Amino acid sequence: MSDYISSQNIEAEAVENGDTMFRMRRLCPKASPLISIIIPTRDRSNLVKACVDGILHRTDYENWEVIIVDNDSEEEETFSFYRNVLEDSRFKVIHYHGIFNYSAINNLAVKSARGELLCLLNNDVEVIKPNWLKEMMAYAVLPDVGCVGARLLYEDDTLQHGGVIIGLGGVAGHSHKRRGLGDPGYYRRIDLVHEMSAVTAACLVCSKKKFEQVGGFEEEHLKVAFNDVDLCLKMADAGYRNIYNPEATLYHLESISRGSDDTPEHVERFRSEVAHMKKRWQKYINHDPAYNPNLTIDREDFSISWAPRVSRVPSKIDFDQWGNQGR
């Protein structure tokens, strides 16, 4: 592998990845870019504190700033936490007032971000491996890459996110959800860096320039759900590749601070977001180019679809070509 990397002039190195395997690790650029880490939050200071502690004490990349976007917090513990972190000049707190709108909150933060790269991070994400930000940044700086996503685990170490499959469950769903720790997944996809059509914004790194180029998050039609999928598909339409990188591994408690989405208002909002995605991205929903059409979209386990999702009667041209191969 080292010979191949050298022959292709790739800025990378071969490293062991298990007893009998190697992987290619992208090297960080010599001039380490500033990364703006954006964390939306509303109260639940224990969550955001754990998230920030991971950045401060368990992250081996140093050139970053943190923008905490507060959405109408009320608890004194939250404001006390803000006062503490603001003693560090790398932190800033900005405020978004009104009903929760994930897209608008992040778009607001991007306007004040100084970094060449953005790291979108949920307040209920906790760092596990110190190299997470380096690993994601090393791909995000590549000129043909749009969004880079991480491997995210639930508290019980089962998989929460291994990339997003378009069409799964109707619009989009997470690959290999609830697979156990050590399970390599379908053809080792859980453990390998590879291209996906989309990744989750619970932990996502991308270029600020590319984010702005594709118009950022959709604020009007995708206030809560699918805004990250929409962003990734806009990146894909602009010619960029979206990458899942399992070397960046973190815990994700998944929306614990936002609560349930089962009120009538939330259900209606979700239905409208589904309708928008189906209208805007039907070509990807019909066929995710990063997912074999013979596999199911009813489950997250990469099992064979039954009945088949695609069918095609062989034409006379096909039969003629097959016949000529044997001559």
Solvent accessible surface area in square Angstrom, and as a share of the most:
residue,aa,sasa,rsa
1,M,108,0.48
2,S,71,0.46
3,D,123,0.64
4,Y,127,0.48
5,I,9,0.05
6,S,79,0.51
7,S,76,0.49
8,Q,95,0.42
9,N,135,0.69
10,I,40,0.20
11,E,123,0.55
12,A,13,0.10
13,E,64,0.29
14,A,31,0.24
15,V,27,0.15
16,E,133,0.59
17,N,35,0.18
18,G,51,0.49
19,D,152,0.79
20,T,126,0.73
21,M,58,0.26
22,F,113,0.47
23,R,29,0.11
24,M,50,0.23
25,R,85,0.31
26,R,49,0.18
27,L,76,0.38
28,C,47,0.28
29,P,47,0.29
30,K,210,0.89
31,A,88,0.68
32,S,51,0.33
33,P,12,0.08
34,L,34,0.17
35,I,0,0.00
36,S,0,0.00
37,I,0,0.00
38,I,0,0.00
39,I,0,0.00
40,P,13,0.08
41,T,6,0.04
42,R,109,0.40
43,D,15,0.08
44,R,86,0.31
45,S,20,0.13
46,N,96,0.49
47,L,11,0.05
48,V,0,0.00
49,K,102,0.43
50,A,29,0.22
51,C,1,0.01
52,V,1,0.01
53,D,38,0.20
54,G,0,0.00
55,I,1,0.01
56,L,61,0.30
57,H,138,0.62
58,R,95,0.35
59,T,20,0.11
60,D,63,0.33
61,Y,8,0.03
62,E,143,0.64
63,N,61,0.31
64,W,11,0.04
65,E,4,0.02
66,V,0,0.00
67,I,0,0.00
68,I,0,0.00
69,V,0,0.00
70,D,3,0.01
71,N,5,0.02
72,D,44,0.23
73,S,12,0.08
74,E,132,0.59
75,E,79,0.35
76,E,103,0.46
77,E,112,0.50
78,T,0,0.00
79,F,66,0.28
80,S,41,0.27
81,F,18,0.08
82,Y,10,0.04
83,R,137,0.50
84,N,91,0.47
85,V,13,0.08
86,L,83,0.41
87,E,149,0.67
88,D,40,0.21
89,S,113,0.73
90,R,93,0.34
91,F,12,0.05
92,K,61,0.26
93,V,27,0.16
94,I,37,0.19
95,H,89,0.40
96,Y,44,0.17
97,H,136,0.61
98,G,40,0.39
99,I,157,0.80
100,F,60,0.25
101,N,14,0.07
102,Y,25,0.09
103,S,0,0.00
104,A,11,0.09
105,I,0,0.00
106,N,0,0.00
107,N,20,0.10
108,L,64,0.32
109,A,0,0.00
110,V,4,0.02
111,K,162,0.69
112,S,42,0.27
113,A,5,0.04
114,R,163,0.59
115,G,3,0.03
116,E,107,0.48
117,L,1,0.01
118,L,0,0.00
119,C,0,0.00
120,L,0,0.00
121,L,2,0.01
122,N,31,0.16
123,N,8,0.04
124,D,3,0.01
125,V,1,0.01
126,E,50,0.23
127,V,8,0.05
128,I,60,0.30
129,K,65,0.28
130,P,67,0.42
131,N,36,0.18
132,W,0,0.00
133,L,0,0.00
134,K,72,0.30
135,E,8,0.04
136,M,0,0.00
137,M,0,0.00
138,A,2,0.02
139,Y,17,0.06
140,A,1,0.00
141,V,47,0.27
142,L,32,0.16
143,P,110,0.69
144,D,61,0.32
145,V,0,0.00
146,G,0,0.00
147,C,0,0.00
148,V,0,0.00
149,G,0,0.00
150,A,0,0.00
151,R,42,0.15
152,L,0,0.00
153,L,10,0.05
154,Y,25,0.10
155,E,134,0.60
156,D,89,0.46
157,D,44,0.23
158,T,26,0.15
159,L,4,0.02
160,Q,2,0.01
161,H,0,0.00
162,G,3,0.03
163,G,0,0.00
164,V,3,0.02
165,I,1,0.01
166,I,3,0.02
167,G,1,0.01
168,L,6,0.03
169,G,74,0.71
170,G,32,0.31
171,V,6,0.04
172,A,21,0.16
173,G,14,0.14
174,H,34,0.15
175,S,2,0.01
176,H,1,0.01
177,K,66,0.28
178,R,131,0.48
179,R,62,0.23
180,G,38,0.36
181,L,130,0.65
182,G,71,0.69
183,D,46,0.24
184,P,45,0.29
185,G,14,0.14
186,Y,72,0.28
187,Y,176,0.67
188,R,94,0.34
189,R,47,0.17
190,I,7,0.04
191,D,33,0.17
192,L,62,0.31
193,V,46,0.27
194,H,39,0.17
195,E,86,0.39
196,M,3,0.02
197,S,9,0.06
198,A,0,0.00
199,V,0,0.00
200,T,11,0.07
201,A,2,0.02
202,A,6,0.04
203,C,0,0.00
204,L,0,0.00
205,V,0,0.00
206,C,0,0.00
207,S,13,0.09
208,K,39,0.17
209,K,162,0.69
210,K,23,0.10
211,F,4,0.02
212,E,95,0.43
213,Q,107,0.48
214,V,22,0.13
215,G,56,0.54
216,G,3,0.03
217,F,6,0.02
218,E,46,0.21
219,E,72,0.32
220,E,120,0.54
221,H,83,0.37
222,L,0,0.00
223,K,79,0.33
224,V,27,0.15
225,A,18,0.14
226,F,30,0.12
227,N,4,0.02
228,D,23,0.12
229,V,7,0.04
230,D,3,0.02
231,L,0,0.00
232,C,0,0.00
233,L,0,0.00
234,K,33,0.14
235,M,0,0.00
236,A,31,0.24
237,D,72,0.37
238,A,46,0.36
239,G,60,0.57
240,Y,40,0.15
241,R,84,0.31
242,N,2,0.01
243,I,5,0.03
244,Y,0,0.00
245,N,0,0.00
246,P,0,0.00
247,E,18,0.08
248,A,0,0.00
249,T,10,0.06
250,L,0,0.00
251,Y,60,0.23
252,H,8,0.04
253,L,35,0.17
254,E,66,0.29
255,S,40,0.26
256,I,79,0.40
257,S,33,0.21
258,R,88,0.32
259,G,44,0.42
260,S,72,0.46
261,D,54,0.28
262,D,107,0.55
263,T,56,0.33
264,P,106,0.67
265,E,125,0.56
266,H,67,0.30
267,V,55,0.32
268,E,101,0.45
269,R,40,0.14
270,F,89,0.37
271,R,154,0.56
272,S,58,0.37
273,E,2,0.01
274,V,31,0.18
275,A,60,0.47
276,H,35,0.16
277,M,1,0.00
278,K,85,0.36
279,K,181,0.77
280,R,111,0.41
281,W,0,0.00
282,Q,74,0.33
283,K,121,0.51
284,Y,25,0.10
285,I,18,0.09
286,N,97,0.50
287,H,90,0.40
288,D,6,0.03
289,P,90,0.57
290,A,27,0.21
291,Y,7,0.03
292,N,72,0.37
293,P,34,0.21
294,N,73,0.37
295,L,5,0.03
296,T,3,0.02
297,I,48,0.24
298,D,115,0.59
299,R,120,0.44
300,E,60,0.27
301,D,57,0.29
302,F,8,0.03
303,S,34,0.22
304,I,118,0.60
305,S,10,0.07
306,W,223,0.78
307,A,70,0.54
308,P,73,0.46
309,R,70,0.26
310,V,75,0.43
311,S,111,0.72
312,R,182,0.67
313,V,133,0.76
314,P,55,0.35
315,S,46,0.30
316,K,154,0.65
317,I,117,0.59
318,D,18,0.09
319,F,116,0.48
320,D,69,0.36
321,Q,98,0.44
322,W,130,0.46
323,G,39,0.37
324,N,81,0.41
325,Q,144,0.64
326,G,73,0.70
327,R,230,0.84
